[in-house]
Amino acid sequence: MSAVIRPERAGDERAIHEVVRSAFDGHPHSDGSEPGIVDTLRADGDLAISLVAEDGGEIVGHVAFSPVAISDGSAGWFGLGPVAVAPQRQREGIGAALIEQGLALLRERAASGCVVLGDPAYYGRFGFLHDPALTYPGPPPEYFQRLVMEGSDASGAVTYARAFG
């Protein structure tokens, strides 16, 4: 991977929107809302961590982390996603590098944990596991996973930021 991971900067918004749009365009598990989710997270002040992968001055990847609420009152939890890599740059490790750097930043901030909705085989390599005590309505339960970073496990229903609808 030749891309450099860095925080989002002012002026990156359009390129981020485009990379997220292209990454999810035609994807069977996408309704096309992902670019709007990132834009709304930013507008609402809910984009806790926003990292880009840049190569030769071009943004080729992006990952977002936003706060989530858990019905048991657990604090310091975040949601990972969306994560997007330009189609022509997928399978180069860019997405993994974005996720790893974002998780490292969450740990530096003493986050309690992180949740993700996605493929267990992919996210399992970052330490995410399905926990039946932590729920998110809708998708098959095994696709909703958590990574505990500090303290004890949380339990209850998870609510994402407003941007996720």
N, C-alpha and C positions, 0 to 999 in steps of 0.2 A: 504494500500500500504506500503510495507516494503522497497522499493527501495529508495536510496538517489540520489537526483538530484545534478549534479556537472558539471562544464565546461569540455569540451573535453580536454584531455592531450595528449602529444606526446606518441605514442604507442597504442592509442585507435583506430587508423584508421581501422585496420583489423576487430576488433570486431564490430565497427560501420557499416562497409560495410556489414558484415554478418547479423546483426540484421535488417538492412534496406532491404537487399535482402529477408530474410525469411518473413518479415512482408508483403511485397508486392507480394510474390510468389503466382501466381494463382489468384490474386485479379482482379475482372472484370474491374476495371478502371485503371489498370496498364499495361504499355507496357514493364515493366522490367527495365526501365532506371533509377529508383530512386537511386540505389547505386552509379552508375556512376555520377549522378547529384551531390551527396554529395562529391564524390572524386574530381570532377572538380571544384566545388565551393571552396574547400580547396586549390587545386593547383593554382587556379586563384586569391586567396586572397579575395574571395567574401563571405567567411563564416564568417559573422559579429558576429553571436552568434551560438555556437554549444554546446548543452548540452546533457549529457547522464544520463540515469537512471541506477544506479548500485546496484546490490543486491548480497551480498556474494562474491564480487570480480568479478561478471559477469555483463557485459553490457546487459541490457534487453530492453533499449529504447534509442531513439535519436530524437532530433529536430534540425532543421537548420533554421536560419534566414539570409537572404541576401538582399543587397540593391536592390531597383527597381528604374527605371526612370519613370517619369510621363511627358507626353507631354506638360503640362502647365508649366513645370519647377519647380514644387514643390519639395523641398528638404527634406531629412530626412525620407523618406519612405522606408519600408522594406517589404519583402515577407516572409511569414511563410511557411516552407515546404522544403523538406518532413518531416513529423513526422512519426515515426515508433516505434512499440512495438513488441517484440518477440511474435509470435502467442500464445504460451502457457501462456503468461502473459497479454494478452489483456483483457479488461473489468475489470481491477483492479484499474483504475484511473491513471495509469502511464502516458499515453499520455496527459491527462488533466493537470497533475502536470508539465510535461515538457513545455507545452504551456504556462501555467500560469507563470512559472518562467521566460521563455523567454520574455513574454510580460512585466513582471516587470522590467527586465533588459533594455528593449527598453525604458520604461518610465524613468528609471534612467538616460539614455543617452539622454533624451529630444528628442526622436524620434517624428516626426510629425504624423506618423501613420504606419499602417501595413495592407497588403492585403493578402488574402488567396483564393485559389481555392479549394473548397470542399463543403461538405454537409452543407447547411444552418441550418439544425436542430442541427447539432453538433457544428458548429463554432458560431452559434448565442448565445450560452450560455457564450461565452467569450466576447460578445459585438459586434461581427462582424455583419454587415448589408450589404445588396446589395444596391449599390448607382448607379443609371443609369448614373450619370455624370462621373463615373470612369469605363473604359472599358478594356476588355481583349478579343481579338478575338478568336473564336473557340467554347469553351464550351457554354452551355446554360447560359445566362447572370446572372441568379439568383444564380449560383454557384460561381460567382466571388464577393467577399465581402471585405469590408474595416472596419477598426477600427481607428477612429481619436483619436490621443493622445494629441497633442499640436497644437494650432493654428487653422486654418480654413481647411475646406474640400479642397481636391485636385480635379481636374477634367481633363479628357483627357484619352488617351491611356496609359496603363501600359506596360512597357517592363521589363522582368526579366533578371537576369544575364545570360551571355553567356551559362553557364552550362545547362540551361533549353532548349537550342536549339531553 
